[in-house]
């Protein structure tokens, strides 16, 4: 499984790299904290494969990196070669990049 650190993601955002960011948490979690991206809850990902780019780099995140890791591996078995898990998830982002993001 390929991973991206929060520092690498921050650089991708700052340099306006062309990539897709997917949040696999639930809607109620987004109201607590968010770093952006397209919301496709974990349980809905396999029904929305057409919404996931096969051309661009794709970074998948959740709260801690566990759910997004499962999704990253599942997408790899479906032929996606450009999928990356955000290591540590939004918790790592809140710790290392933006302390204003709520930890939950």
Helices and strands as residue ranges (DSSP letters): E 3-4, H 6-14, E 19-23, H 27-32, E 38-39, G 42-47, G 49-51, E 57-61, H 66-77, E 83-86, H 89-96
